[in-house]
Amino acid sequence: MSETDRIPAAQLPPGEVGRAGKWAVGNRDGEYFAVSRRCRHQLADLSGGSLDADGCLVCPWHQAKYDVRTGEMVEGPRGLLGYHGPTPGYTQFVRAYAKVLKLRVKRALRRGDDVVVAD
């Protein structure tokens, strides 16, 4: 673990997502998680994402959704480049390759005043 793979716990109240080095780290109802930061769609920074009511990480660009426990894309993107809206066919294509290219998942633990990404 590097010093950059940590974030102050005060920055991660329940429902928040932040950046810890190359990881998007969040607080899913009191459980911390860490996933790789780049969306499998167009490489948006997932540390700027949000959590939905089901606890899925939502991409800030086109709202692709990820299960933070497995790294799997559970709902495809809603747009392409600057367009935001339906993309039939394209969304299914993205979800198909995202099944192979899941987000990397690591444990995130509270240590003192910080949340750290554990090996």
C-alpha positions, -999 to +999 in steps of 0.1 A: +000+000+000+013+034-008+007+066+011-016+077-017-039+047-013-057+064+016-083+090+022-095+107+054-126+089+067-142+123+073-144+127+036-164+095+032-196+097+051-222+071+040-231+075+004-199+093-006-172+083-031-137+098-032-102+092-046-074+073-029-045+070-054-056+049-084-088+038-065-123+050-062-131+045-025-166+048-011-188+043+019-217+020+011-240+022+042-210+020+066-190-005+045-160+008+027-151-004-008-123+003-033-125-003-071-103+008-100-110+044-109-116+042-147-150+035-161-150+007-187-171+028-211-150+059-218-126+060-189-144+085-168-129+089-133-153+069-110-140+087-079-163+115-091-192+091-092-221+085-068-239+057-052-275+048-061-302+034-038-290-001-045-254+007-035-241+006-070-213+030-081-227+053-109-203+068-135-204+106-135-204+108-174-230+084-188-244+067-157-231+032-162-236+013-129-211-011-112-215-036-084-187-025-060-184-060-045-176-077-079-166-049-102-192-060-127-211-034-148-247-041-139-262-014-161-248+000-193-241+036-202-267+061-212-249+080-238-217+084-259-192+112-259-212+144-253-246+128-260-267+117-231-297+095-239-306+060-252-280+041-272-297+008-282-272-018-294-242+002-283-251-001-246-253-039-250-219-040-267-203-020-238-219-043-213-207-074-232-170-064-231-173-050-196-182-085-184-146-095-193-130-061-183-145-058-148-133-031-124-105-043-101-118-047-065-098-043-033-107-042+004-109-007+020-105-006+057-108+021+084-074+026+101-074+054+126-086+086+109-082+072+074-097+047+050-069+027+034-069+004+004-056-030+016-036-056-004 
